[in-house]
Amino acid sequence: MEISEALTHEVQAKIRQELEVEIEEKVGKRVNEEYELTQKQQQKEIAETNLRNRKLLIQIEELMDQMRLLKTKDEEREVEMRKRLAEAQEKIKQAAVGEAEERHKLDDREKDKKLSDALAQIEELKIKIQQKSGQLQGEVLELDLENNLKVAFPEDEITPVGKGVAGGDIVQKVKNRAGKIAGTIIWETKRAKWSRSWLPKLRGDTRSAGATLAVLVSENLPADIDTFSVVDGILVTSYKYALSLASLLRRSVMQIASAKFLASTKVEDLQILHEYLQSDAFRHRFEAFFEGVKAMEEDLMGEKRSMERIWKKREVQIRKLGGSASNMYGELQGIMGKSLPDIKSLSLDSGDNEND
């Protein structure tokens, strides 16, 4: 019984040695190829890529050191058992190969099952995301406008209107330097196809809230509106021009508030504001103001597109390096199994939970 166990250990050691020689050749070749590729791309990659590459090379070196240590120990055992191996070598080798093949089949089936389950979950999530995308996009537009107004006019009181509550989407209470409210602007945001039916409700909300002005910000405007226009008593503009229009409206509200303080009648002041907002002078002033904003925006977008091209190129390079490292580690796992030391940043759950 002791001789049989010794032969078994000797055969296993012999097989392990042969596999390790093959592994060492593959790893050596693969590491050299990856190192050459990394050297060529190193100057173009960002600091984060360099850091990850260095960590990966350190992990590979640690793995090679561990493999060499295992090889040295196995060679020492092989010297002691070589004399007793000849008779049982072929039988044990075939048994080991058959067991490995069966284990690989089970692993492949389990991985296929996990992949199938994951794909089903992804499809389910896609359906849920599509169902909520319209609502979320509208909320994102509203939140973005709210945040931009708060940043542009920190002295004003800007609050969202709760769902189901009359009064548009956002209420901007314009305050003067003394902190007193000079007027109120109601903002309504829309992403859907343009509809004139939105306007009566917004006019009613404006009256109910006692607001000075109401602005409808829509991603889809009528063909005859380029920047903004007054439609049925409501200012209509696109998201692109919203902040620029807000600056002019806020200034007008402040001027009217000052005039109301000095004037003898409120009706005349409101009529002046209404006529001014519909006048060519106000439109020309807004367009001149926006030309400067548009020029700055075009410069910014040019810089953004340039950076996005650089980021995209580096992202592809990073993914290639990460994929190569993962593939190499997977090949080593397929050959060595659990005897391969674990590298957390590269290892994946294989589903192999059986006891040794």
The 8 nearest C-alpha neighbors of each residue, nearest first, counted from 0:
[[1, 3, 2, 4, 5, 6, 7, 8],
 [2, 0, 4, 3, 5, 6, 7, 8],
 [1, 3, 5, 0, 4, 6, 83, 7],
 [4, 2, 6, 0, 5, 1, 7, 87],
 [5, 3, 7, 1, 6, 2, 8, 0],
 [4, 6, 2, 8, 7, 3, 1, 9],
 [7, 5, 9, 3, 84, 4, 8, 83],
 [6, 8, 4, 10, 5, 9, 11, 3],
 [9, 7, 11, 5, 6, 10, 12, 4],
 [8, 10, 6, 12, 80, 7, 11, 5],
 [11, 9, 13, 7, 12, 8, 88, 6],
 [12, 10, 8, 14, 13, 9, 15, 7],
 [11, 13, 15, 9, 10, 14, 8, 16],
 [12, 14, 10, 16, 11, 15, 9, 17],
 [15, 13, 11, 17, 16, 12, 10, 18],
 [14, 16, 12, 18, 13, 17, 11, 19],
 [17, 15, 19, 13, 14, 18, 12, 20],
 [16, 18, 14, 20, 19, 15, 13, 21],
 [19, 17, 15, 21, 16, 20, 22, 14],
 [18, 20, 22, 16, 21, 17, 23, 15],
 [21, 19, 23, 17, 22, 18, 16, 24],
 [22, 20, 18, 24, 19, 23, 25, 17],
 [23, 21, 19, 25, 24, 20, 26, 18],
 [22, 24, 20, 26, 21, 25, 27, 19],
 [23, 25, 27, 21, 22, 26, 28, 20],
 [26, 24, 22, 28, 27, 23, 29, 21],
 [25, 27, 29, 23, 28, 24, 30, 22],
 [26, 28, 24, 30, 25, 29, 23, 31],
 [27, 29, 25, 31, 26, 30, 24, 32],
 [30, 28, 26, 32, 31, 27, 25, 33],
 [29, 31, 33, 27, 32, 28, 26, 34],
 [30, 32, 34, 28, 29, 33, 27, 35],
 [33, 31, 29, 35, 34, 30, 28, 36],
 [34, 32, 30, 36, 35, 31, 37, 29],
 [33, 35, 37, 31, 32, 36, 30, 38],
 [36, 34, 38, 32, 37, 33, 31, 39],
 [37, 35, 33, 39, 38, 34, 32, 40],
 [36, 38, 34, 40, 35, 39, 41, 33],
 [37, 39, 35, 41, 36, 40, 34, 42],
 [40, 38, 36, 37, 41, 35, 42, 43],
 [39, 41, 37, 38, 43, 42, 44, 36],
 [40, 42, 38, 44, 43, 37, 39, 49],
 [43, 41, 40, 44, 39, 38, 45, 49],
 [44, 42, 41, 40, 45, 313, 39, 46],
 [45, 43, 41, 42, 48, 313, 40, 46],
 [44, 46, 48, 47, 49, 43, 313, 42],
 [45, 47, 49, 48, 50, 44, 51, 41],
 [46, 48, 50, 49, 45, 51, 44, 52],
 [49, 47, 51, 50, 45, 46, 44, 52],
 [50, 48, 52, 46, 47, 51, 53, 45],
 [49, 51, 47, 53, 48, 52, 46, 54],
 [52, 50, 54, 48, 53, 49, 55, 47],
 [53, 51, 55, 49, 54, 50, 48, 56],
 [52, 54, 56, 50, 55, 51, 49, 57],
 [53, 55, 51, 57, 52, 56, 58, 50],
 [54, 56, 52, 58, 53, 57, 51, 59],
 [57, 55, 59, 53, 58, 54, 60, 52],
 [56, 58, 54, 60, 55, 59, 61, 53],
 [57, 59, 61, 55, 56, 60, 62, 54],
 [58, 60, 62, 56, 61, 57, 63, 55],
 [61, 59, 63, 57, 62, 58, 56, 64],
 [62, 60, 58, 64, 59, 63, 57, 65],
 [61, 63, 59, 65, 60, 64, 58, 66],
 [64, 62, 66, 60, 65, 61, 67, 59],
 [65, 63, 61, 67, 66, 62, 60, 68],
 [64, 66, 68, 62, 63, 67, 69, 61],
 [65, 67, 63, 69, 68, 64, 70, 62],
 [68, 66, 70, 64, 69, 65, 63, 71],
 [67, 69, 65, 71, 66, 70, 64, 72],
 [70, 68, 66, 72, 67, 71, 73, 65],
 [69, 71, 67, 73, 68, 72, 66, 74],
 [72, 70, 68, 74, 69, 73, 67, 75],
 [71, 73, 69, 75, 74, 70, 68, 76],
 [72, 74, 70, 76, 75, 71, 12, 77],
 [75, 73, 77, 71, 76, 72, 70, 78],
 [76, 74, 72, 73, 77, 78, 71, 79],
 [75, 77, 73, 74, 79, 78, 80, 72],
 [76, 78, 74, 80, 79, 75, 81, 73],
 [79, 77, 76, 75, 81, 80, 74, 82],
 [78, 80, 77, 76, 81, 75, 82, 9],
 [79, 81, 77, 9, 82, 78, 83, 76],
 [80, 82, 84, 83, 77, 78, 79, 9],
 [83, 81, 80, 84, 85, 79, 78, 9],
 [82, 84, 81, 80, 6, 85, 86, 5],
 [83, 85, 6, 81, 88, 82, 86, 87],
 [86, 84, 88, 87, 83, 82, 81, 89],
 [85, 87, 88, 84, 83, 89, 90, 6],
 [88, 86, 90, 85, 89, 84, 91, 6],
 [87, 89, 91, 85, 90, 10, 84, 86],
 [90, 88, 92, 91, 87, 93, 86, 85],
 [91, 89, 93, 92, 88, 87, 94, 86],
 [90, 92, 94, 93, 88, 89, 95, 87],
 [93, 91, 89, 95, 94, 90, 88, 96],
 [94, 92, 96, 90, 95, 91, 97, 89],
 [93, 95, 91, 97, 92, 96, 98, 90],
 [94, 96, 92, 98, 93, 97, 91, 99],
 [95, 97, 93, 99, 98, 94, 100, 92],
 [98, 96, 100, 94, 99, 95, 93, 101],
 [97, 99, 95, 101, 96, 100, 102, 94],
 [98, 100, 102, 96, 97, 101, 95, 103],
 [99, 101, 103, 97, 102, 98, 96, 104],
 [102, 100, 104, 98, 103, 99, 97, 105],
 [101, 103, 99, 105, 104, 100, 98, 106],
 [102, 104, 106, 100, 105, 101, 107, 99],
 [105, 103, 101, 107, 102, 106, 108, 100],
 [106, 104, 102, 108, 103, 107, 109, 101],
 [105, 107, 103, 109, 104, 108, 110, 102],
 [108, 106, 110, 104, 109, 105, 103, 111],
 [109, 107, 111, 105, 110, 106, 112, 104],
 [108, 110, 112, 106, 111, 107, 105, 113],
 [109, 111, 113, 107, 112, 108, 114, 106],
 [112, 110, 114, 108, 109, 113, 107, 115],
 [113, 111, 109, 115, 110, 114, 116, 108],
 [112, 114, 110, 116, 115, 111, 117, 109],
 [115, 113, 117, 111, 112, 116, 110, 118],
 [114, 116, 112, 118, 117, 113, 111, 119],
 [117, 115, 113, 119, 114, 118, 112, 120],
 [116, 118, 114, 120, 119, 115, 113, 121],
 [119, 117, 121, 115, 120, 116, 114, 122],
 [118, 120, 116, 122, 117, 121, 115, 123],
 [119, 121, 123, 117, 118, 122, 124, 116],
 [122, 120, 118, 124, 123, 119, 125, 117],
 [123, 121, 125, 119, 124, 120, 118, 126],
 [122, 124, 120, 126, 121, 125, 119, 127],
 [123, 125, 121, 127, 126, 122, 128, 120],
 [126, 124, 122, 128, 123, 127, 129, 121],
 [125, 127, 129, 123, 124, 128, 130, 122],
 [128, 126, 124, 130, 125, 129, 131, 123],
 [127, 129, 125, 131, 130, 126, 132, 124],
 [130, 128, 132, 126, 131, 127, 125, 133],
 [131, 129, 127, 128, 132, 126, 133, 134],
 [130, 132, 128, 134, 129, 133, 135, 127],
 [131, 133, 135, 129, 134, 128, 130, 136],
 [134, 132, 136, 135, 131, 137, 130, 129],
 [133, 135, 137, 131, 132, 136, 138, 130],
 [136, 134, 138, 132, 137, 133, 139, 131],
 [137, 135, 139, 133, 138, 134, 132, 140],
 [136, 138, 140, 134, 135, 139, 190, 141],
 [137, 139, 135, 141, 136, 140, 142, 134],
 [138, 140, 136, 142, 137, 141, 143, 135],
 [141, 139, 143, 137, 138, 142, 144, 136],
 [140, 142, 138, 144, 139, 143, 188, 145],
 [143, 141, 145, 139, 144, 140, 138, 146],
 [142, 144, 140, 146, 145, 141, 139, 147],
 [143, 145, 147, 141, 142, 146, 148, 140],
 [144, 146, 142, 148, 143, 147, 141, 149],
 [147, 145, 149, 143, 148, 144, 142, 150],
 [148, 146, 144, 150, 149, 145, 151, 143],
 [147, 149, 151, 145, 146, 150, 152, 144],
 [150, 148, 146, 153, 152, 147, 151, 145],
 [149, 151, 147, 148, 152, 153, 146, 145],
 [150, 152, 148, 149, 147, 153, 242, 246],
 [153, 151, 149, 154, 150, 155, 148, 147],
 [154, 152, 149, 155, 150, 151, 156, 148],
 [153, 155, 152, 174, 156, 178, 173, 175],
 [156, 154, 173, 174, 153, 152, 172, 157],
 [155, 157, 172, 171, 158, 154, 173, 174],
 [158, 156, 171, 170, 155, 172, 149, 169],
 [157, 159, 170, 169, 156, 160, 171, 145],
 [160, 158, 169, 168, 170, 161, 157, 145],
 [159, 161, 168, 169, 164, 158, 162, 167],
 [162, 160, 164, 163, 159, 168, 165, 166],
 [163, 161, 164, 160, 168, 165, 159, 167],
 [162, 164, 161, 165, 160, 166, 167, 168],
 [165, 163, 162, 161, 166, 160, 167, 168],
 [166, 164, 204, 167, 163, 160, 207, 208],
 [165, 167, 204, 208, 164, 205, 168, 160],
 [168, 166, 187, 186, 169, 185, 165, 204],
 [167, 169, 187, 160, 186, 159, 166, 188],
 [170, 168, 159, 186, 160, 158, 185, 167],
 [169, 171, 185, 158, 157, 184, 186, 159],
 [172, 170, 157, 184, 183, 156, 173, 185],
 [171, 173, 183, 156, 155, 182, 180, 157],
 [172, 174, 155, 182, 181, 180, 183, 171],
 [175, 173, 180, 179, 178, 181, 155, 172],
 [174, 176, 178, 177, 179, 181, 180, 173],
 [177, 175, 178, 174, 179, 154, 180, 181],
 [176, 178, 175, 179, 174, 180, 181, 154],
 [177, 179, 174, 175, 176, 180, 154, 155],
 [178, 180, 174, 177, 175, 181, 176, 173],
 [179, 181, 174, 173, 182, 172, 175, 178],
 [182, 180, 174, 256, 173, 253, 175, 179],
 [183, 181, 173, 180, 211, 172, 252, 184],
 [182, 184, 172, 210, 211, 171, 173, 185],
 [185, 183, 212, 171, 213, 211, 210, 170],
 [184, 186, 213, 170, 169, 167, 214, 171],
 [187, 185, 214, 169, 168, 167, 215, 213],
 [186, 188, 215, 167, 168, 216, 214, 169],
 [189, 187, 216, 217, 215, 141, 186, 168],
 [188, 190, 217, 191, 216, 218, 187, 137],
 [191, 189, 218, 217, 137, 192, 219, 188],
 [192, 190, 189, 193, 219, 218, 217, 194],
 [191, 193, 219, 194, 190, 220, 218, 189],
 [194, 192, 219, 220, 191, 221, 195, 217],
 [195, 193, 196, 197, 192, 191, 198, 221],
 [194, 196, 197, 198, 193, 199, 230, 231],
 [195, 197, 194, 198, 199, 200, 193, 201],
 [198, 196, 195, 200, 199, 194, 201, 193],
 [197, 199, 201, 196, 200, 195, 202, 233],
 [200, 198, 202, 201, 197, 203, 196, 195],
 [201, 199, 203, 202, 198, 197, 204, 196],
 [200, 202, 204, 198, 203, 199, 205, 197],
 [203, 201, 205, 199, 200, 204, 198, 206],
 [202, 204, 200, 206, 201, 205, 207, 199],
 [205, 203, 166, 201, 207, 202, 206, 165],
 [206, 204, 202, 210, 208, 203, 207, 209],
 [205, 207, 209, 203, 208, 204, 202, 210],
 [208, 206, 204, 205, 209, 203, 166, 210],
 [207, 209, 205, 210, 206, 204, 166, 165],
 [208, 210, 206, 207, 205, 211, 183, 204],
 [211, 209, 183, 205, 208, 212, 184, 206],
 [210, 212, 183, 182, 184, 209, 213, 205],
 [213, 211, 184, 210, 185, 183, 214, 205],
 [212, 214, 185, 184, 233, 186, 234, 205],
 [213, 215, 234, 186, 235, 233, 185, 187],
 [214, 216, 187, 235, 186, 188, 234, 217],
 [217, 215, 188, 237, 236, 238, 187, 235],
 [218, 216, 189, 237, 219, 188, 190, 215],
 [217, 219, 190, 237, 238, 220, 189, 216],
 [220, 218, 217, 193, 192, 190, 221, 191],
 [219, 221, 193, 217, 222, 224, 218, 237],
 [222, 220, 223, 224, 193, 219, 225, 194],
 [221, 223, 224, 220, 225, 219, 193, 226],
 [222, 224, 221, 225, 220, 228, 226, 227],
 [225, 223, 222, 221, 227, 226, 228, 220],
 [226, 224, 227, 223, 222, 236, 220, 228],
 [227, 225, 224, 236, 240, 237, 228, 286],
 [228, 226, 236, 235, 224, 225, 234, 229],
 [227, 229, 235, 234, 230, 224, 236, 226],
 [228, 230, 234, 233, 232, 235, 231, 277],
 [231, 229, 233, 232, 228, 234, 235, 198],
 [232, 230, 233, 229, 198, 199, 234, 202],
 [231, 233, 230, 229, 234, 202, 198, 213],
 [234, 232, 230, 229, 231, 213, 214, 235],
 [233, 235, 229, 214, 228, 215, 230, 213],
 [236, 234, 215, 228, 227, 214, 229, 216],
 [237, 235, 227, 216, 226, 215, 217, 241],
 [238, 236, 217, 216, 239, 240, 218, 241],
 [237, 239, 241, 240, 216, 218, 217, 236],
 [238, 240, 237, 241, 242, 236, 243, 226],
 [241, 239, 243, 238, 237, 242, 244, 226],
 [240, 242, 238, 244, 243, 239, 245, 237],
 [243, 241, 245, 244, 240, 246, 148, 147],
 [242, 244, 246, 245, 240, 241, 289, 247],
 [243, 245, 241, 247, 242, 246, 248, 240],
 [244, 246, 242, 248, 243, 247, 249, 241],
 [247, 245, 249, 243, 244, 248, 250, 242],
 [246, 248, 250, 244, 249, 245, 251, 243],
 [249, 247, 251, 245, 250, 246, 244, 252],
 [248, 250, 252, 246, 251, 247, 245, 253],
 [249, 251, 247, 253, 248, 252, 254, 246],
 [250, 252, 248, 254, 249, 253, 255, 247],
 [251, 253, 249, 255, 254, 250, 256, 182],
 [254, 252, 256, 250, 251, 255, 181, 257],
 [255, 253, 251, 257, 256, 252, 258, 250],
 [254, 256, 258, 252, 257, 253, 259, 251],
 [257, 255, 259, 253, 181, 258, 254, 252],
 [256, 258, 254, 260, 255, 259, 253, 261],
 [257, 259, 255, 261, 260, 256, 262, 254],
 [260, 258, 262, 256, 261, 257, 255, 265],
 [259, 261, 257, 258, 262, 256, 263, 255],
 [260, 262, 258, 259, 257, 263, 256, 264],
 [263, 261, 259, 264, 258, 260, 265, 268],
 [262, 264, 261, 265, 259, 260, 267, 268],
 [263, 265, 266, 262, 267, 268, 259, 261],
 [266, 264, 268, 267, 259, 269, 263, 262],
 [267, 265, 269, 268, 264, 270, 271, 263],
 [266, 268, 270, 265, 269, 264, 271, 262],
 [269, 267, 271, 265, 270, 266, 272, 259],
 [268, 270, 272, 266, 271, 267, 273, 265],
 [269, 271, 273, 267, 268, 272, 274, 266],
 [270, 272, 268, 274, 269, 273, 275, 267],
 [273, 271, 275, 269, 270, 274, 276, 268],
 [272, 274, 270, 276, 271, 275, 269, 277],
 [275, 273, 271, 277, 272, 276, 270, 278],
 [274, 276, 278, 272, 277, 273, 271, 281],
 [275, 277, 273, 274, 278, 281, 272, 282],
 [278, 276, 274, 275, 273, 229, 279, 281],
 [277, 279, 275, 280, 281, 276, 274, 282],
 [278, 280, 282, 281, 283, 277, 275, 284],
 [281, 279, 283, 278, 282, 284, 275, 277],
 [280, 282, 284, 279, 283, 278, 276, 285],
 [281, 283, 279, 285, 284, 280, 286, 278],
 [284, 282, 286, 280, 285, 281, 279, 287],
 [283, 285, 281, 287, 282, 286, 280, 288],
 [284, 286, 288, 282, 283, 287, 289, 281],
 [285, 287, 289, 283, 288, 284, 282, 290],
 [288, 286, 284, 290, 289, 285, 283, 291],
 [287, 289, 285, 286, 290, 291, 284, 292],
 [288, 290, 292, 286, 291, 287, 293, 285],
 [291, 289, 293, 287, 292, 288, 286, 294],
 [290, 292, 294, 289, 293, 288, 295, 287],
 [291, 293, 289, 295, 290, 294, 296, 288],
 [292, 294, 296, 290, 295, 291, 289, 297],
 [295, 293, 297, 291, 296, 292, 290, 298],
 [296, 294, 298, 292, 293, 297, 299, 291],
 [295, 297, 293, 299, 294, 298, 300, 292],
 [298, 296, 300, 294, 299, 295, 293, 301],
 [299, 297, 301, 295, 296, 300, 294, 302],
 [298, 300, 296, 302, 297, 301, 303, 295],
 [301, 299, 303, 297, 302, 298, 296, 304],
 [302, 300, 298, 304, 303, 299, 297, 305],
 [301, 303, 305, 299, 300, 304, 306, 298],
 [302, 304, 300, 306, 301, 305, 307, 299],
 [305, 303, 307, 301, 306, 302, 300, 308],
 [304, 306, 302, 308, 303, 307, 301, 309],
 [307, 305, 309, 303, 308, 304, 310, 302],
 [306, 308, 310, 304, 309, 305, 311, 303],
 [309, 307, 311, 305, 306, 310, 312, 304],
 [308, 310, 306, 312, 307, 311, 313, 305],
 [311, 309, 307, 313, 312, 308, 314, 306],
 [312, 310, 314, 308, 313, 309, 307, 315],
 [313, 311, 309, 315, 314, 310, 308, 316],
 [312, 314, 316, 310, 315, 311, 317, 44],
 [313, 315, 311, 317, 316, 312, 310, 318],
 [316, 314, 318, 312, 313, 317, 319, 311],
 [317, 315, 313, 319, 314, 318, 320, 312],
 [318, 316, 314, 320, 319, 315, 313, 321],
 [317, 319, 321, 315, 316, 320, 322, 314],
 [320, 318, 322, 316, 317, 321, 323, 315],
 [319, 321, 323, 317, 322, 318, 324, 316],
 [320, 322, 318, 324, 319, 323, 317, 325],
 [323, 321, 319, 325, 320, 324, 318, 326],
 [322, 324, 326, 320, 325, 321, 319, 327],
 [323, 325, 327, 321, 322, 326, 328, 320],
 [326, 324, 322, 328, 327, 323, 345, 329],
 [327, 325, 329, 323, 328, 324, 322, 330],
 [328, 326, 330, 324, 329, 325, 323, 331],
 [327, 329, 331, 325, 330, 326, 324, 332],
 [330, 328, 332, 326, 331, 327, 325, 333],
 [331, 329, 333, 327, 332, 328, 326, 334],
 [330, 332, 328, 334, 329, 333, 335, 327],
 [333, 331, 336, 329, 335, 334, 330, 328],
 [334, 332, 330, 331, 336, 335, 329, 103],
 [333, 335, 331, 332, 336, 330, 18, 22],
 [336, 334, 332, 339, 338, 331, 333, 337],
 [337, 335, 332, 338, 333, 334, 339, 331],
 [338, 336, 339, 335, 332, 340, 341, 351],
 [337, 339, 336, 335, 340, 332, 341, 334],
 [338, 340, 337, 335, 336, 332, 341, 331],
 [341, 339, 338, 342, 62, 337, 65, 66],
 [340, 342, 343, 339, 346, 345, 337, 338],
 [341, 343, 345, 344, 346, 340, 58, 62],
 [344, 342, 346, 345, 341, 347, 340, 58],
 [343, 345, 342, 346, 347, 341, 55, 325],
 [346, 344, 343, 342, 325, 347, 328, 324],
 [345, 347, 343, 342, 344, 341, 348, 328],
 [348, 346, 349, 345, 343, 344, 329, 350],
 [347, 349, 350, 346, 351, 110, 352, 345],
 [350, 348, 351, 347, 110, 106, 109, 352],
 [349, 351, 348, 352, 109, 106, 110, 353],
 [350, 352, 349, 353, 106, 348, 354, 109],
 [353, 351, 350, 354, 349, 355, 348, 106],
 [352, 354, 351, 355, 350, 102, 337, 106],
 [353, 355, 352, 351, 337, 350, 102, 336],
 [354, 353, 352, 337, 351, 338, 336, 102]]
